[in-house]
Amino acid sequence: MVGKYDADRLAHPGLSTAVIEQDRGGGECSYWACIPTKALLRSTAALRAACRLPGAREAVTDALDSTAALRRRDGFVSR
Ligand SMILES: Cc1cc2nc3c(=O)[nH]c(=O)nc-3n(C[C@H](O)[C@H](O)[C@H](O)COP(=O)(O)OP(=O)(O)OC[C@H]3O[C@@H](n4cnc5c(N)ncnc54)[C@H](O)[C@@H]3O)c2cc1C
């Protein structure tokens, strides 16, 4: 298994490297782990921050739209 952190070590000057990926190029972080996790948590974090801030919290009139938050996450990992 070769991950993106191995790419630098493989790319020595004068050598050619070919990486064959069994799934989507980019690995776990881009499509299943870091990026989708952070994209999903961001909506909650922004809402919580707004709820702590006088002047902004009064504008928060509803709960988190989980469908929209999931759609946002999917948008990050579908490109
Ligand atoms: C929920 C979650 C959240 C995370 N959040 C963060 C974060 O916020 N920050 C952070 O720094 N890290 C985070 N991580 C860890 C991070 O995702 C991994 O450390 C990172 O993806 C490892 O990179 P890698 O390139 O070594 O391996 P991977 O990204 O796993 O890449 C390995 C690749 O090899 C492919 N492969 C495997 N076997 C074969 C085979 N036999 N033939 C061909 N291809 C194969 C796989 O399909 C995969 O694409 C998180 C992990 C999880 C699960």
The ligand as an SDF file (V2000), in Angstrom:
LIG
                    3D

 53 58  0  0  0  0  0  0  0  0999 V2000
  -12.4860    9.8910   10.5470 C   0  0  0  0  0  0  0  0  0  0  0  0
  -11.0240   10.2510   10.3250 C   0  0  0  0  0  0  0  0  0  0  0  0
  -10.6380   11.5830   10.4360 C   0  0  0  0  0  0  0  0  0  0  0  0
   -9.3060   11.9590   10.2490 C   0  0  0  0  0  0  0  0  0  0  0  0
   -8.9730   13.2750   10.3870 N   0  0  0  0  0  0  0  0  0  0  0  0
   -7.6960   13.6430   10.2180 C   0  0  0  0  0  0  0  0  0  0  0  0
   -7.3380   15.0320   10.3510 C   0  0  0  0  0  0  0  0  0  0  0  0
   -8.1840   15.8950   10.6070 O   0  0  0  0  0  0  0  0  0  0  0  0
   -6.0320   15.3720   10.1800 N   0  0  0  0  0  0  0  0  0  0  0  0
   -5.0730   14.4140    9.8860 C   0  0  0  0  0  0  0  0  0  0  0  0
   -3.8920   14.8020    9.7460 O   0  0  0  0  0  0  0  0  0  0  0  0
   -5.3760   13.1080    9.7320 N   0  0  0  0  0  0  0  0  0  0  0  0
   -6.6520   12.7020    9.9010 C   0  0  0  0  0  0  0  0  0  0  0  0
   -6.9900   11.3720    9.7320 N   0  0  0  0  0  0  0  0  0  0  0  0
   -5.9220   10.4250    9.3450 C   0  0  0  0  0  0  0  0  0  0  0  0
   -5.6170   10.5290    7.8460 C   0  0  0  0  0  0  0  0  0  0  0  0
   -6.8070   10.3530    7.0690 O   0  0  0  0  0  0  0  0  0  0  0  0
   -4.6360    9.4150    7.5140 C   0  0  0  0  0  0  0  0  0  0  0  0
   -3.5500    9.5250    8.4140 O   0  0  0  0  0  0  0  0  0  0  0  0
   -4.1230    9.5670    6.1120 C   0  0  0  0  0  0  0  0  0  0  0  0
   -5.1800    9.4360    5.1760 O   0  0  0  0  0  0  0  0  0  0  0  0
   -3.0860    8.5030    5.8400 C   0  0  0  0  0  0  0  0  0  0  0  0
   -2.6000    8.7760    4.5490 O   0  0  0  0  0  0  0  0  0  0  0  0
   -1.9060    7.6930    3.6920 P   0  0  0  0  0  0  0  0  0  0  0  0
   -1.6340    8.3610    2.3820 O   0  0  0  0  0  0  0  0  0  0  0  0
   -0.7600    7.0800    4.4480 O   0  0  0  0  0  0  0  0  0  0  0  0
   -2.9600    6.4830    3.5480 O   0  0  0  0  0  0  0  0  0  0  0  0
   -4.3910    6.5230    2.8140 P   0  0  0  0  0  0  0  0  0  0  0  0
   -4.9770    7.8810    2.7150 O   0  0  0  0  0  0  0  0  0  0  0  0
   -5.1890    5.4450    3.5040 O   0  0  0  0  0  0  0  0  0  0  0  0
   -3.9990    6.0780    1.3570 O   0  0  0  0  0  0  0  0  0  0  0  0
   -3.6650    4.7450    1.0450 C   0  0  0  0  0  0  0  0  0  0  0  0
   -4.2480    4.4410   -0.3140 C   0  0  0  0  0  0  0  0  0  0  0  0
   -3.7920    3.1710   -0.7370 O   0  0  0  0  0  0  0  0  0  0  0  0
   -4.8690    2.5420   -1.4030 C   0  0  0  0  0  0  0  0  0  0  0  0
   -4.6120    1.0890   -1.3390 N   0  0  0  0  0  0  0  0  0  0  0  0
   -4.6620    0.2810   -0.2640 C   0  0  0  0  0  0  0  0  0  0  0  0
   -4.3750   -0.9750   -0.6090 N   0  0  0  0  0  0  0  0  0  0  0  0
   -4.1420   -0.9590   -1.9500 C   0  0  0  0  0  0  0  0  0  0  0  0
   -3.8030   -1.9620   -2.9050 C   0  0  0  0  0  0  0  0  0  0  0  0
   -3.5970   -3.2290   -2.5580 N   0  0  0  0  0  0  0  0  0  0  0  0
   -3.6100   -1.5880   -4.1900 N   0  0  0  0  0  0  0  0  0  0  0  0
   -3.7720   -0.3080   -4.5700 C   0  0  0  0  0  0  0  0  0  0  0  0
   -4.1120    0.6920   -3.7120 N   0  0  0  0  0  0  0  0  0  0  0  0
   -4.2960    0.3620   -2.4220 C   0  0  0  0  0  0  0  0  0  0  0  0
   -6.1090    2.9470   -0.6760 C   0  0  0  0  0  0  0  0  0  0  0  0
   -7.2360    2.8710   -1.5350 O   0  0  0  0  0  0  0  0  0  0  0  0
   -5.8020    4.3850   -0.2990 C   0  0  0  0  0  0  0  0  0  0  0  0
   -6.2980    5.3300   -1.2380 O   0  0  0  0  0  0  0  0  0  0  0  0
   -8.3100   10.9610    9.9200 C   0  0  0  0  0  0  0  0  0  0  0  0
   -8.7010    9.6300    9.7830 C   0  0  0  0  0  0  0  0  0  0  0  0
  -10.0220    9.2620    9.9890 C   0  0  0  0  0  0  0  0  0  0  0  0
  -10.4340    7.8130    9.8270 C   0  0  0  0  0  0  0  0  0  0  0  0
  1  2  1  0
  2  3  1  0
  2 52  2  0
  3  4  2  0
  4  5  1  0
  4 50  1  0
  5  6  2  0
  6  7  1  0
  6 13  1  0
  7  8  2  0
  7  9  1  0
  9 10  1  0
 10 11  2  0
 10 12  1  0
 12 13  2  0
 13 14  1  0
 14 15  1  0
 14 50  1  0
 15 16  1  0
 16 17  1  0
 16 18  1  0
 18 19  1  0
 18 20  1  0
 20 21  1  0
 20 22  1  0
 22 23  1  0
 23 24  1  0
 24 25  2  0
 24 26  1  0
 24 27  1  0
 27 28  1  0
 28 29  2  0
 28 30  1  0
 28 31  1  0
 31 32  1  0
 32 33  1  0
 33 34  1  0
 33 48  1  0
 34 35  1  0
 35 36  1  0
 35 46  1  0
 36 37  1  0
 36 45  1  0
 37 38  2  0
 38 39  1  0
 39 40  1  0
 39 45  2  0
 40 41  1  0
 40 42  2  0
 42 43  1  0
 43 44  2  0
 44 45  1  0
 46 47  1  0
 46 48  1  0
 48 49  1  0
 50 51  2  0
 51 52  1  0
 52 53  1  0
M  END
$$$$
